[in-house]
């Protein structure tokens, strides 16, 4: 990777650092300040959208680690988010745990469930593994609905009280926003550092060629299980955040179509890149908000009997069209386009990198 013009690495610690220059640290500081002041500027609807985006970022990081880095296709990610949500609800509402103690336990429970459904990865890959994760989606959502109704609440689900930390209650949209953003930032940092470790490099080696990875001494099956555990751990944390946001856990909150949305997020944002899920969530959620605003206008231009089906299908059509365009014209996602823009700034004032 090239450095900004005039920047030379003179120490190994500098070369491997994520943030190498004062400008990069300054940009990060400005970004964090913007995140901190957004609740003061946004209305309630915008704040709700930002909270959902933060939760999606955490879930998408998990799927990106599993699919984008380790190459293990999963189309049941929403079900693992549901495991985290239900774990939080049961611990808080049924057993009296504090929400902030239930939060990491939700990640661990989803990770353990992910290990169980990751076992087929020993024999399966590609389309066949995707079908196994689809089975996870079906099994888990039905379990939420019919298993132990006296504990999981059946179709009504479980209601939980707002999270609290000592005397402070996370009952307002603003307080929930800060909770979600803080966790999303921490999980983004964790994902970035994980892919730079030996385990992260093993994920990439297995994704590129698992036979060659095994010949190099990488325990392929164990590493695949690690990928399932880590990816589902992130999903469980996202589920806990969802429970803290909605104060409930219900099976209909985690449909199969949501798993497809998560997969589309990392495709659009860029698989195998830490910033990819962030870009993907921003693009997809903004697209969804745009569709919600133009659908009534479009519905007024068609006969009344067509307005209802049009309103239901417009968002899915727009999402499918966007994902298809990215697969055709920019398969490496928004993250790759962002890297191209950064390279141009790194080489300024030179037109090309100096030889």
Secondary structure as GFF3:
##gff-version 3
##sequence-region A 1 355
A	DSSP	alpha_helix	12	15	.	.	.	ID=ss1
A	DSSP	alpha_helix	22	41	.	.	.	ID=ss2
A	DSSP	alpha_helix	44	63	.	.	.	ID=ss3
A	DSSP	pi_helix	64	69	.	.	.	ID=ss4
A	DSSP	alpha_helix	77	89	.	.	.	ID=ss5
A	DSSP	pi_helix	90	94	.	.	.	ID=ss6
A	DSSP	alpha_helix	99	118	.	.	.	ID=ss7
A	DSSP	three_ten_helix	119	122	.	.	.	ID=ss8
A	DSSP	alpha_helix	127	146	.	.	.	ID=ss9
A	DSSP	alpha_helix	149	152	.	.	.	ID=ss10
A	DSSP	three_ten_helix	154	156	.	.	.	ID=ss11
A	DSSP	beta_strand	158	159	.	.	.	ID=ss12
A	DSSP	beta_strand	163	165	.	.	.	ID=ss13
A	DSSP	beta_strand	168	170	.	.	.	ID=ss14
A	DSSP	alpha_helix	173	194	.	.	.	ID=ss15
A	DSSP	alpha_helix	198	208	.	.	.	ID=ss16
A	DSSP	alpha_helix	210	215	.	.	.	ID=ss17
A	DSSP	alpha_helix	220	246	.	.	.	ID=ss18
A	DSSP	beta_strand	248	249	.	.	.	ID=ss19
A	DSSP	three_ten_helix	251	253	.	.	.	ID=ss20
A	DSSP	alpha_helix	256	269	.	.	.	ID=ss21
A	DSSP	alpha_helix	274	299	.	.	.	ID=ss22
A	DSSP	alpha_helix	304	329	.	.	.	ID=ss23
A	DSSP	alpha_helix	333	346	.	.	.	ID=ss24
###
